[in-house]
């Protein structure tokens, strides 16, 4: 599900306060900062759980597919495909990595990333 504006603030606070690699460590860390987390819009455990999951996904994504190392959405999409197992394990959803690759996560493409163009065997860009 799409993050509401308040969840964006919550997400940023969790990322800043609790750069975690597992859901339990993120939730444990967040429990150490109740005032900050609540003030950032993390108003219930369900929101916090979703934000922790997204935070872990983003950290894993950046570990493999840093936007600085990608020159296009297609390259980013290929990086995601190359590391799909790791990203799945980190709880990444298609909507999240589409956004991370610079897609809008919606619109005409149904939120799917643009796959890299693969030419048929023997074809060239010219033909």
N, C-alpha and C positions, 0 to 999 in steps of 0.2 A: 504494500500500500504506500501511496505517496505520503511524504512527510508534510505536515502542516507547518506553517511558519513557526509556531511555538516549538514544534519538534525539531526544527532546524537549530534553534537556539539550544535546546536540550542536547542535541547531537554534538554540537560544537563544544559544549561544556564537558560532556563525557569524554570526547576525544582529548581535550586539553588536560583534564584531571586524571583520567583513567585509561591511558593507552594500553589496552589489554589484548591478550592473545587468546583468551577463552571467555566464554559467557560467564562462568562462575567468578573468574578473577575480576571481570568488569563489574558485575553486580556487587561483589564484595567491596571493591574499591569505591563504587558509588555510595555504598552505605556509610562510608567514612566521611562523606561530604554532603550530609542531608540538606543543609541550608542552601549551599551553592547549587546543588542538583535541582532542588525544588524551585528556587528562584529562576533557574534557566528554563523552566517549563516542563520538567520531568515530573509530572504531577501524579503519576500512578505507576505501579509495577509493570503493567503491560507496555506502556510507552517506554519505560526504562529498558525493559527486556529487548524491545525492537531496536532501540537506539544502540544498545550494547552489541547486538548482532550486526547491525550495519557498520558500527565502528570497527569491529573485528574484520569484516569483509573489506572495508576501505583500506585498512592497514595491510592486509594480505595483497590486495590489488596493487597498491603502491609498491609493495615489495617486488612484484613481478613485472608490472606494466606501468611504470611511472610515465605520466603524460609527457615529461621532458624527453623521454626516449622514443616517443611515438610522433610521427610526422603527419598522421592522418587517422581518421576514424577507422579506416580499413586496417591499418597497421595495429591499432589498439584492439580491434576485433579479433585479429589474428593472434595477438598476444593472449587475449582472453581464451581463445580456443586452445592454444598451446598449454595453458595452465588451468584448464577447466576443472580438473580433479582437485587441485589445491584450492581454487576459488569456491568450488562446491563445498569442500570440507570446511571452509571458513564461513559458510552460510550465505555466500553471495547469491543474489537472485538476478535474473536477467535484467529486471528494471534497474537495479543498482549499477551493474557494470555497463549497461547501455549509457546511463547518465555519466558514469566515470569516463567513458570513452568519448564524451562530448555530444552524445545524442540527447534529444529532448525527452526521451522515455515515453513518447506518445505520438499522436499525429498519424500521418498516412502509413507509417511503417509498423504500426501496431506495437511500438516500443521495442522492436527487434533491432539489434545492431546491423549495420550495413556489413555484410560479409565481404571479404576480399574478393576481387574479381579473379576468377581462375579461367584462363583461356583453355579451350580444348587442345589436346595434344596436336602439335603441328601448327597451330594458329599463332599468329603474331599480332602485335598491336596494329600493324599496318593493314592487315586483311581482316 
